[in-house]
Amino acid sequence: MQVLGIGNAIVDVICKVDEKFITQNNLTKGTMKLIFDEKEFENLISTLKIEKTISGGSVANSIVGLSQLGINVGFIGKVNDDDLGIKYEEGLKSENVSYMYNKKKENLPTGTCLILVTPDSERTMCTFLGTAGKINENDIKKEDLKKSELIFLEGYLWDEGEPKKAFEKAINNSNKVAMSLSDQFCVDRHKSHFLELVKNKLDIIFANEQEILSLINSKNFNEAVEFGKELNKLLVITRGEKGAVSIYGSNIDENKVLDNLKIQDLTGAGDLFAAGFLYGHIKGLSNLECLNKGREMSSKIIQQIGARL
């Protein structure tokens, strides 16, 4: 297998809302909020009109993108043996992704992410992790890791306790490790641990500008570039309308965004960018060509609703 993704198995529920809905529910636009109370989550979703439901999760979106580009991929993520869990597995298999997790009855339901799309196309997420957040080391088989050229992890998955052990097992038994920092919320919550991972455990790091600046406690992008140069790992930073940058030692490449895009929804932009970049990396393309492939994929996804091409 070329790429094995390990992440939160989340069913994406996409809804269009106005700005007022965001403020009335004390949400911060453009970020992800974890909801721990199942009733609170049900109350939030009960008032909304659902546009689309997809087998999602950040890394799962990237893995599907890689599959669509012809890469041999698999995914590990914990679901319950409930209606959503069955739909989740079917959704991935329909995209030619090997789903390498045997679902069973769990105490918590399959995880759900409510994606709220405002008129400016920005997305704000409310996630009830359910059983997805209970992944443990027994859910991941060493032989699956060792047979994969590269594993791709998400910062969303990292948490103290069992998920941390699963993370460590994955990293310690892999040939090459890529990871997305996922969200500024995740970085702020786990800063010291993420810094340790970035410096000592990972081969490829994906972050947006806010995430990397938060990680190094800076407001100056030049300091992020210097950090990347000293890191001597492949650091890939997306910068929204400023394009994207890859840093590997003293080798710095950057590209600009494409003009005249009819943006519908930014959901999945980072996930599909990572898919394009990893595709190029696996195919032996230059870092600039990888950035351009990432841009191609993210440009396509933001001109439609949802995180699947």
DRENZARO-320972 format. One line per 10 residues: number of its first residue (from 1); their letters; for each residue y, x, z of N, C-alpha, C. Coordinates in steps of 0.05 Angstrom, whole numbers, always signed. Atoms other than C-alpha are relative to their C-alpha. Example, Ala and Ser with C-alpha at 12.3 -4.5 7.8 and 13.67 -1.06 7.14 Angstrom:
2
1 = AS = -24 +18 +0 -90 +246 +156 +24 +18 +0  -24 -16 -1 -21 +273 +143 +22 -15 +14
This chain:
309
1 = MQVLGIGNAI = -24 +17 +0 +0 +0 +0 +25 +18 +0  -24 -16 +1 +69 +25 -17 +20 -5 +23  -18 +5 -22 +112 -10 +35 -12 -22 +18  +8 +20 -19 +91 -47 +98 +24 -7 +18  -22 +9 -16 +145 -88 +132 -10 -11 +27  +6 +11 -26 +142 -104 +206 +25 -12 +12  -25 +12 -9 +192 -154 +232 -5 -27 +13  +2 +27 -10 +207 -221 +262 -6 -20 -22  +8 +21 +19 +171 -277 +225 +16 -25 +7  -19 +21 -7 +227 -328 +223 +2 -19 -24
11 = VDVICKVDEK = -6 +19 +21 +234 -392 +183 +30 -4 -1  -29 +4 +4 +305 -394 +155 +6 -29 -7  -9 +27 +5 +339 -461 +158 +30 +2 -7  -27 -4 +10 +403 -460 +116 +16 -26 +0  -17 +23 -1 +460 -509 +129 +29 +8 -6  -28 -4 +4 +531 -514 +104 +17 -13 +22  -17 +10 -21 +584 -523 +158 +30 +7 -5  -28 -8 +2 +660 -522 +165 +7 +19 +22  -9 -20 -20 +700 -472 +206 +0 -12 +28  -2 +13 -26 +708 -523 +261 -27 +0 +15
21 = FITQNNLTKG = +26 -1 -13 +633 -525 +274 -5 +26 +14  +4 -27 -12 +633 -450 +288 +15 +2 +26  -16 -2 -25 +690 -454 +339 -9 -20 +21  +8 +20 -20 +666 -518 +372 -26 +8 +15  +25 -8 -13 +598 -486 +386 +2 +29 +11  -4 -26 -12 +629 -421 +412 -16 +22 -14  +15 -21 +16 +598 -379 +356 +21 +20 -11  -17 -21 +13 +627 -314 +328 -9 +2 -29  +7 +0 +29 +630 -319 +253 -10 +27 -10  +11 -25 +12 +588 -268 +215 -19 +15 +17
31 = TMKLIFDEKE = +19 -14 -17 +543 -250 +273 -25 -17 +4  +24 +14 -7 +475 -270 +299 -1 -4 +30  +3 +7 -28 +467 -306 +366 -29 -7 +6  +27 +7 -9 +400 -308 +402 +2 -24 +18  +1 +24 -18 +385 -376 +433 -28 +1 +13  +25 -2 -15 +332 -374 +488 -11 -27 +9  +8 +27 -9 +330 -448 +505 -8 -17 -24  +9 +16 +23 +288 -489 +456 +15 -26 -3  -15 +25 +1 +325 -553 +474 +28 +4 -11  -27 -6 +10 +393 -521 +462 -1 +4 -30
41 = FENLISTLKI = +2 -5 +29 +369 -499 +393 -5 -26 -15  +6 +26 +12 +341 -568 +377 +25 -18 -2  -24 +15 +0 +407 -600 +397 +20 +9 -22  -18 -12 +20 +446 -553 +352 -8 -8 -28  +10 +5 +27 +403 -565 +291 -1 -30 -7  +4 +29 +4 +396 -641 +301 +24 -13 -14  -23 +13 +12 +467 -655 +277 +6 +9 -29  -7 -13 +25 +463 -615 +213 -18 -10 -24  +15 +6 +24 +441 -629 +141 -12 +26 -11  +14 -24 +9 +389 -578 +119 +1 +2 -30
51 = EKTISGGSVA = -1 -6 +29 +401 -547 +50 -26 +11 -10  +24 -14 +10 +339 -504 +45 -16 +12 +24  +17 -12 -20 +280 -478 +87 -17 +22 -14  +13 -23 +13 +250 -409 +71 -15 +17 +21  +13 -20 -18 +199 -361 +102 +17 +25 +1  -20 -22 -1 +250 -310 +125 -5 +21 +21  +0 -24 -16 +267 -256 +173 +10 +23 -17  -14 -20 +16 +307 -195 +152 -19 +18 -16  +19 -18 +14 +250 -147 +135 -17 -16 -20  +16 +16 +18 +209 -203 +105 +15 -5 -26
61 = NSIVGLSQLG = -16 +4 +24 +266 -217 +57 +0 +25 -18  +1 -25 +15 +267 -144 +37 -27 +4 -13  +27 -4 +10 +192 -142 +28 -5 -19 -24  +3 +18 +23 +194 -203 -18 +15 +11 -24  -16 -12 +21 +249 -169 -58 -15 +23 -13  +16 -22 +10 +205 -107 -65 -24 -10 -17  +23 +12 +15 +146 -150 -87 +10 -10 -27  -11 +10 +25 +190 -182 -140 +6 +22 -20  -5 -24 +17 +206 -112 -166 -26 +14 -7  +26 -11 +8 +131 -98 -173 -12 +21 +19
71 = INVGFIGKVN = +10 -19 -20 +120 -57 -109 -23 -14 +15  +22 +10 -15 +54 -66 -72 +7 -1 +30  -12 +3 -27 +76 -94 -4 -18 -17 +18  +12 +17 -20 +51 -124 +61 +20 -5 +22  -18 +7 -22 +82 -156 +122 -16 -7 +25  +11 +8 -26 +65 -162 +196 +22 -14 +16  -19 +14 -16 +101 -214 +237 -15 -23 +14  +15 +19 -17 +78 -261 +293 +10 -29 -4  -6 +28 +2 +76 -336 +281 -20 -16 +17  +19 +17 -13 +43 -394 +317 -17 -14 -21
81 = DDDLGIKYEE = +17 +16 +18 -14 -433 +285 +10 -29 +1  -12 +27 +1 +33 -493 +276 +9 -5 -29  -8 +7 +27 +63 -528 +215 +17 +22 -13  -18 -20 +11 +119 -477 +207 -14 +27 -4  +15 -25 +2 +71 -419 +218 -17 +0 -25  +16 +3 +24 +25 -445 +163 +18 +3 -25  -18 -2 +23 +84 -454 +116 +11 +28 -4  -10 -27 +2 +109 -385 +133 -19 +18 -15  +21 -16 +13 +43 -352 +113 -2 -7 -30  +2 +9 +27 +39 -394 +50 +23 +10 -17
91 = GLKSENVSYM = -24 -8 +14 +110 -376 +31 -1 +30 -8  +2 -28 +6 +97 -301 +35 -22 +5 -21  +22 -4 +19 +30 -305 -2 +8 -8 -28  -9 +9 +26 +64 -343 -58 +18 +20 -14  -17 -22 +11 +109 -282 -67 -16 +26 -3  +17 -24 +3 +49 -234 -73 +4 +20 +22  -2 -18 -24 +60 -206 -3 -26 -3 +16  +24 +1 -18 -3 -188 +37 +9 -5 +28  -8 +7 -27 +7 -223 +103 -22 +10 +19  +20 -14 -16 -29 -178 +153 +2 -7 +29
101 = YNKKKENLPT = +0 +9 -28 -28 -220 +215 -17 -25 +1  +18 +24 -3 -81 -270 +239 +12 -18 +21  -13 +18 -19 -44 -328 +269 -20 -15 +18  +17 +15 -18 -71 -366 +329 +19 -18 +17  -16 +17 -17 -47 -419 +378 +15 +16 +21  -17 -15 -19 +11 -392 +420 +15 -20 +17  -16 +18 -17 +53 -420 +477 +26 -8 -12  -26 +5 +13 +116 -416 +436 -3 -7 -29  +2 +6 +29 +130 -445 +367 +8 +23 -18  -9 -19 +20 +142 -405 +304 +30 +3 +1
111 = GTCLILVTPD = -29 -6 -2 +211 -372 +304 +16 -14 -22  -18 +13 +20 +269 -406 +269 +28 +12 +2  -28 -10 +1 +337 -380 +246 +17 -21 -15  -19 +18 +12 +393 -429 +234 +22 +16 -13  -20 -15 +15 +438 -400 +180 +23 -19 -8  -23 +17 +4 +507 -432 +180 +19 +13 -20  -16 -11 +22 +545 -421 +115 +27 -15 +0  -27 +11 +1 +621 -432 +119 +11 +0 -28  -11 +2 +27 +665 -448 +59 +7 +28 -13  -6 -27 +11 +683 -373 +52 -25 +16 -7
121 = SERTMCTFLG = +27 -12 +7 +608 -358 +40 -11 +18 +22  +10 -16 -22 +602 -321 +106 -22 -15 +14  +22 +14 -15 +539 -335 +146 +0 +8 +29  +2 -4 -29 +533 -342 +221 -28 -10 +8  +27 +7 -5 +463 -343 +249 -5 -6 +30  +9 +7 -26 +432 -376 +310 -31 +1 -1  +29 -5 +2 +361 -352 +323 -15 -7 +25  +19 +5 -22 +307 -381 +367 -26 +15 -8  +21 -18 +9 +255 -326 +364 -28 -13 +3  +26 +12 -4 +198 -368 +391 -21 +22 +4
131 = TAGKINENDI = +22 -19 -4 +132 -330 +386 +5 +26 -15  -6 -24 +15 +162 -280 +336 +8 +23 +18  -10 -20 -18 +195 -243 +394 -21 +10 +19  +22 -8 -19 +128 -235 +430 -20 +19 -13  +19 -18 +14 +97 -186 +380 -7 +23 +19  +9 -22 -17 +55 -133 +415 -16 +20 -16  +13 -22 +15 +18 -69 +397 -27 -9 -11  +26 +10 +10 -48 -108 +388 +3 -15 -26  -5 +14 +25 -16 -146 +330 +2 +18 -24  -4 -19 +22 -9 -82 +290 -24 +19 +0
141 = KKEDLKKSEL = +24 -17 +2 -70 -43 +265 +8 +28 -11  -6 -28 +8 -67 +33 +260 -8 +5 -29  +9 -6 +27 -106 +33 +195 +19 -11 -21  -20 +12 +18 -55 -13 +162 +24 +19 -3  -23 -18 +0 +0 +35 +182 -5 +26 -16  +7 -26 +12 -35 +98 +159 -5 -2 -30  +5 +4 +29 -52 +67 +91 +26 -5 -15  -25 +6 +13 +21 +53 +77 +17 +25 -5  -18 -22 +5 +68 +102 +43 +24 +0 +18  -25 +2 -15 +127 +76 +82 -1 -26 +16
151 = IFLEGYLWDE = -3 +25 -14 +138 +25 +137 +30 -6 +4  -28 +8 -2 +203 -15 +143 +2 -18 +24  -4 +15 -25 +226 -40 +211 +28 -11 +2  -27 +11 -4 +285 -82 +234 +8 +2 +30  -10 -1 -27 +329 -74 +295 -3 -26 +15  +4 +26 -13 +322 -148 +309 -26 -1 +16  +27 +1 -12 +249 -135 +328 +0 +14 +27  +1 -18 -23 +265 -83 +381 +8 -15 +25  -8 +10 -26 +265 -106 +453 -18 +13 +21  +16 -12 -22 +240 -81 +520 -26 -14 +3
161 = GEPKKAFEKA = +26 +12 -5 +168 -93 +538 -19 +2 -24  +21 -1 +21 +114 -112 +487 +11 +7 -28  -10 -8 +27 +158 -109 +424 +6 +30 -2  -5 -29 +0 +180 -38 +443 -26 +16 -4  +26 -14 +3 +107 -17 +449 -11 -3 -29  +8 +4 +28 +92 -48 +381 +16 +18 -19  -18 -17 +15 +152 -11 +352 -10 +29 +1  +9 -28 -4 +128 +56 +381 -27 +5 -13  +26 -3 +13 +57 +46 +356 +4 +2 -30  -5 -1 +29 +84 +32 +286 +11 +27 -8
171 = INNSNKVAMS = -14 -25 +7 +129 +93 +285 -19 +24 +3  +17 -23 -5 +77 +140 +315 -24 +3 -18  +24 -1 +18 +23 +123 +264 +8 -3 -30  -9 +4 +27 +65 +121 +201 +6 +25 -15  -6 -23 +17 +75 +168 +143 +30 +5 -4  -29 -1 +3 +149 +152 +133 +11 -26 +11  -11 +24 -13 +194 +104 +172 +29 -5 -9  -27 +10 +6 +255 +65 +148 +6 -23 +20  -8 +22 -18 +294 +18 +193 +28 -9 -6  -27 +12 +1 +353 -29 +189 +10 -5 +28
181 = LSDQFCVDRH = -12 +6 -27 +400 -32 +249 +5 -30 +4  +1 +30 +0 +403 -107 +232 +26 -14 +6  -23 +16 -9 +466 -131 +269 +15 +15 +21  -16 -13 -21 +523 -105 +311 -8 -9 +28  +10 +11 -26 +497 -150 +367 -24 +17 +10  +23 -16 -7 +431 -111 +366 +8 +28 +8  -9 -27 -6 +466 -44 +365 +13 +1 +28  -14 +1 -26 +511 -62 +424 -20 -3 +23  +20 +7 -21 +451 -88 +463 -19 +23 +6  +21 -21 -3 +405 -28 +451 +10 +27 -9
191 = KSHFLELVKN = -13 -23 +12 +454 +28 +435 -15 +26 +6  +12 -26 -6 +421 +86 +472 -27 +3 -13  +26 -1 +12 +352 +68 +446 +2 +3 -30  -3 -2 +29 +376 +59 +374 +9 +28 -7  -10 -27 +5 +412 +126 +378 -23 +20 +1  +23 -17 -2 +348 +159 +400 -18 -3 -24  +17 +5 +24 +309 +126 +343 +13 +13 -25  -14 -11 +24 +362 +146 +291 -2 +30 -1  +0 -30 -1 +365 +218 +314 -27 +13 -2  +26 -14 -4 +292 +232 +327 -25 -13 -13
201 = KLDIIFANEQ = +25 +14 +8 +244 +180 +298 -1 -10 -28  -1 +14 +26 +268 +151 +232 +5 +20 -23  -5 -16 +25 +269 +179 +161 +23 -11 -16  -21 +14 +15 +314 +127 +129 +13 -21 +18  -14 +20 -17 +367 +86 +165 +19 -16 -17  -18 +18 +13 +403 +25 +137 +19 -12 +21  -19 +12 -19 +467 +1 +171 +24 -10 -16  -26 +5 +12 +531 -34 +153 +21 +15 +16  -21 -17 -12 +598 -3 +171 +4 -6 +29  -4 +7 -28 +607 -42 +235 -22 +10 +19
211 = EILSLINSKN = +23 -9 -16 +537 -25 +260 +1 +30 +5  +0 -29 -4 +543 +50 +249 +23 +9 +17  -23 -7 -17 +612 +53 +280 -5 -7 +29  +7 +8 -27 +587 +15 +340 -20 +20 +12  +20 -18 -10 +527 +62 +346 +12 +26 +10  -11 -26 -8 +571 +124 +350 +27 -3 +16  -25 +6 -15 +628 +90 +389 +25 +10 -13  -24 -10 +15 +680 +102 +336 +12 -23 -17  -13 +19 +18 +730 +63 +294 +8 +14 -27  -8 -17 +23 +737 +118 +241 -25 +5 -17
221 = FNEAVEFGKE = +23 -3 +18 +690 +116 +181 -6 +29 -6  +4 -29 +5 +700 +191 +169 -18 +12 +21  +17 -10 -21 +667 +203 +236 -29 -9 -4  +27 +9 +7 +607 +162 +213 -12 +18 -21  +9 -18 +21 +602 +206 +151 -8 +27 +12  +6 -26 -14 +604 +269 +195 -26 -2 +16  +25 +5 -15 +550 +239 +240 -23 +0 -19  +22 +1 +19 +507 +225 +179 -7 +28 -11  +5 -27 +10 +516 +296 +153 -16 +17 +20  +14 -15 -21 +493 +326 +219 -28 -11 +5
231 = LNKLLVITRG = +25 +13 -5 +436 +277 +224 -23 +12 -16  +19 -10 +19 +400 +306 +164 -24 -19 -5  +18 +22 +8 +364 +240 +153 +14 -15 -22  -13 +16 +21 +377 +192 +96 +13 -25 +13  -16 +22 -11 +432 +146 +122 +14 -15 -22  -11 +18 +20 +452 +87 +79 +18 -20 +13  -20 +18 -13 +515 +49 +97 +12 -19 -21  -13 +19 +17 +538 -15 +64 +28 -7 +12  -28 +3 -9 +614 -28 +68 +13 -25 -11  -12 +24 +11 +623 -98 +40 +14 +4 -26
241 = EKGAVSIYGS = -14 -3 +26 +676 -99 -14 +7 +28 -7  -5 -29 +6 +684 -23 -8 -25 +13 -12  +24 -11 +13 +613 -13 -36 -19 +11 +21  +21 -11 -18 +559 +31 -5 +0 +30 -3  +0 -30 -2 +548 +104 +15 -28 +8 +9  +24 -13 -11 +485 +146 +23 +7 +29 +8  -5 -27 -11 +487 +210 +64 -26 +13 +7  +24 -16 -6 +433 +263 +66 +9 +29 +2  -12 -26 -4 +458 +327 +97 +28 +1 -13  -26 -2 +13 +517 +350 +54 +2 -17 -25
251 = NIDENKVLDN = +0 +16 +25 +497 +304 -4 +9 -28 +6  -12 +26 -4 +541 +243 -5 +4 -14 -27  -3 +16 +24 +537 +189 -58 +12 -27 +8  -10 +27 -5 +576 +124 -63 +4 -15 -25  -6 +17 +23 +585 +65 -109 +18 -22 +9  -18 +23 -5 +633 +6 -114 -15 -26 -5  +12 +26 +5 +618 -68 -115 +6 -8 -29  -5 +10 +27 +613 -104 -181 +22 -21 +0  -22 +19 +2 +672 -145 -205 -10 -27 -9  +4 +28 +11 +676 -220 -221 -26 -13 +8
261 = LKIQDLTGAG = +24 +14 -10 +617 -242 -178 +8 -27 +12  -5 +27 -11 +615 -317 -162 -16 -3 +26  +14 -2 -25 +597 -310 -89 -5 -29 +11  +8 +26 -11 +559 -370 -61 -7 +2 +30  +12 -2 -26 +526 -344 +3 -8 +29 +5  +6 -28 -5 +522 -275 +35 -27 +4 +14  +26 -3 -13 +455 -290 +68 -19 +18 -17  +19 -17 +13 +405 -236 +51 +12 +23 -16  -13 -21 +16 +456 -189 +19 -10 +28 +8  +9 -25 -11 +437 -131 +64 -30 +4 -4
271 = DLFAAGFLYG = +29 -2 +3 +362 -147 +60 -8 +7 -29  +7 -5 +28 +361 -147 -16 +11 +27 -9  -10 -27 +6 +405 -85 -19 -21 +21 +9  +21 -19 -10 +352 -49 +24 -24 +0 -18  +23 +2 +19 +297 -75 -23 +6 +17 -25  -7 -15 +25 +333 -46 -84 +1 +30 +5  -1 -29 -6 +347 +20 -50 -28 +12 +4  +27 -10 -5 +276 +28 -25 -17 +1 -25  +14 -1 +26 +249 +11 -94 +7 +26 -14  -8 -25 +13 +290 +68 -123 -11 +24 +14
281 = HIKGLSNLEC = +11 -23 -16 +268 +115 -67 -29 +4 -6  +29 -2 +5 +194 +100 -78 -5 +10 -29  +4 -8 +28 +203 +110 -153 +12 +27 -6  -10 -28 +4 +236 +178 -142 +27 +1 -14  -26 +0 +11 +305 +158 -166 +20 +16 +18  -21 -14 -16 +368 +196 -144 +12 -20 +20  -12 +17 -20 +405 +169 -83 +21 -18 -13  -20 +17 +13 +461 +144 -128 -13 -23 -16  +15 +21 +15 +411 +107 -172 -12 -20 +19  +10 +18 -20 +381 +78 -109 +22 -19 +10
291 = LNKGREMSSK = -23 +16 -8 +450 +54 -87 +5 -22 -21  -6 +18 +22 +460 +22 -155 -21 -22 -2  +22 +20 +1 +392 -13 -152 +4 -20 +24  -7 +17 -23 +411 -39 -82 +22 -19 -7  -23 +16 +8 +477 -64 -110 -9 -22 -19  +9 +20 +20 +442 -99 -168 -14 -23 +14  +14 +21 -14 +396 -137 -120 +18 -17 +17  -18 +15 -18 +450 -156 -70 +20 -16 -16  -19 +16 +17 +497 -178 -126 -13 -25 -10  +14 +24 +9 +444 -226 -151 -2 -21 +22
301 = IIQQIGARL = +7 +19 -22 +428 -256 -83 +25 -15 +10  -23 +13 -11 +500 -271 -62 +12 -20 -19  -10 +20 +18 +511 -313 -124 -17 -25 +0  +16 +25 -3 +461 -365 -100 -2 -6 +30  +4 +7 -28 +443 -401 -36 -27 +10 +10  +25 -10 -11 +391 -368 +8 -6 +29 -6  +6 -28 +1 +358 -300 +14 -23 +7 -18  +22 -5 +19 +306 -305 -42 +9 -3 -29  -7 +2 +29 +315 -291 -116 -20 -18 -13
